[in-house]
Amino acid sequence: DGGITQSPKYLFRKEGQNVTLSCEQNLNHDAMYWYRQDPGQGLRLIYYSQIVNDFQKGDIAEGYSVSREKKESFPLTVTSAQKNPTAFYLCASSPGQIYYNSPLHFGNGTRLTVT
Amino acid sequence: QKEVEQNSGPLSVPEGAIASLNCTYSDRGSQSFFWYRQYSGKSPELIMFIYSNGDKEDGRFTAQLNKASQYVSLLIRDSQPSDSATYLCAVNNFNKFYFGSGTKLNVKP
């Protein structure tokens, strides 16, 4: 079955440590996204990538970094510069720019807790 | 001004009633519009999408779009307790998706 796999489901880290969240998709989608969700809030865009080897900052990119070396993979690194990293992180994908009416498909999310 | 605005609720309706959820967006160039349902602790799941003015029906759900007023709504007919969730409105603008903060719906048995 096609889908988006995020791992791990839960992640615990100490303050000051970098951590990388995995996102893999087998939907053959060109575009991939990372969102952050805080309790009781909507989704805020961190980074997105329309094509391999290219990505753009979203609205809250500070303290995060990404790479897009393969079409299937879009890992997110939460660096020690991110002031409030504890949140629910969602990876999503869509077919790409010419399919602008296509929805986002979401992974199951990673809940990151930093203490 | 936020790109997408929703009333956070909670919106409480009795079982069997119609639930009406609303959303406004700021960018007139937005191309397509989506409603997602999110249960607590889970990822969003797609309910409906619409990109032309008017109504679109799918089972108990109807999405309505008015581009002149920059307004999108979702009607849920015959609401069930299992419909209790947060409903997120999303707007696609050149493949960049913006989300509202969501409306929490409670359907009382």
Interface residues (C-beta under 8 A of the other chain):
Chain A: A31 Y33 Y35 G40 Q41 G42 L43 R44 L45 Y48 Q50 G58 L90 A92 S94 G96 Q97 Y100 N101 P103 L104 H105 F106 G107 N108 G109
Chain B: V4 Q6 S8 Q31 S32 F34 K42 S43 P44 E45 L46 F49 Y51 L88 A90 N92 F94 N95 K96 F97 Y98 F99 G100 S101 G102
